[in-house]
Amino acid sequence: MALTITDECINCDLCVDECPNTAIFAGNDVYEINPDRCTECIGHYDSPSCVGVCPVECIVPDPKRRESLDQLAEKYAALCA
């Protein structure tokens, strides 16, 4: 599934540069993740790189966007096409 950023975000900017799919952007109050671009780093890394750098652990799976590993891989392939 795609990831989402909760209201606990402190706008530290660390996650933005970590995203290989440029899915993370500044929202009105906190950073946000474009679920159409988020592959949880499938195709790039073994685990989501943004989660690894977040100091407040506010990047979590988005319950509204449940996707299998195969679906995430397909999304990655479409982004690279």
Secondary structure, 3 states (H helix, E strand, C coil): CCEEECCCCCCCCHHHHHCCCCCEEECCCCEEECCCCCCCCCCCCCCCHHHHHCCCCCEEECCCCCCCHHHHHHHHHHHHC
